[in-house]
Amino acid sequence: MKTTVIDGTEYDLEQLTPEQRLLANHIADLDRKLGSARFNVDQMTVGRNAFAQLFERSLASERQ
């Protein structure tokens, strides 16, 4: 039995209509893409903050 979970509810894909299976697959794919996008935003935020810190240190070293 193949299942999918949408908004906290588990569905048996075999019990869904072809249209419902297609929609469930779209939802699952979009959930994966949203998770990946969040991961990428987290990485970019950390990287941006690191570069900002390096920039601030560079400015501070010039003032000395």
C-alpha positions in Angstrom: 0.0 0.0 0.0 1.5 3.3 -1.1 0.4 6.3 1.0 1.0 10.0 1.1 0.5 12.5 3.9 -1.1 15.9 3.1 -1.7 18.4 5.8 -1.3 15.7 8.5 -3.7 13.2 7.0 -2.5 10.0 5.4 -4.1 8.9 2.2 -3.9 5.5 0.4 -3.0 6.4 -3.1 -4.7 3.3 -4.5 -8.0 4.6 -3.1 -7.8 7.9 -4.8 -9.1 8.8 -8.3 -6.5 9.4 -11.0 -7.1 13.2 -10.7 -6.7 13.0 -6.9 -3.4 11.0 -7.3 -2.2 13.7 -9.7 -3.0 16.5 -7.3 -1.5 14.6 -4.4 1.7 14.1 -6.4 1.8 17.8 -7.2 1.4 18.7 -3.5 4.2 16.2 -2.5 6.5 17.6 -5.2 5.8 21.2 -4.1 6.4 20.3 -0.5 9.8 18.9 -1.4 10.6 22.0 -3.4 9.5 24.3 -0.6 11.7 22.3 1.8 14.6 22.7 -0.6 14.0 26.4 -1.0 13.9 26.9 2.8 17.2 25.0 3.1 18.8 27.2 0.4 17.5 30.4 2.1 19.1 29.2 5.4 22.4 28.6 3.6 22.3 31.9 1.9 21.4 33.7 5.1 24.3 32.2 7.0 26.7 32.9 4.1 25.5 36.5 3.8 25.9 37.0 7.6 29.4 35.6 7.4 30.4 38.0 4.6 28.9 40.9 6.5 31.0 40.0 9.5 34.1 39.8 7.4 33.3 43.2 5.9 32.8 44.7 9.3 36.1 43.3 10.5 37.8 44.7 7.4 36.4 48.1 8.1 37.4 47.9 11.8 41.0 46.9 10.9 41.3 50.0 8.7 40.3 52.3 11.6 43.1 51.0 13.8 
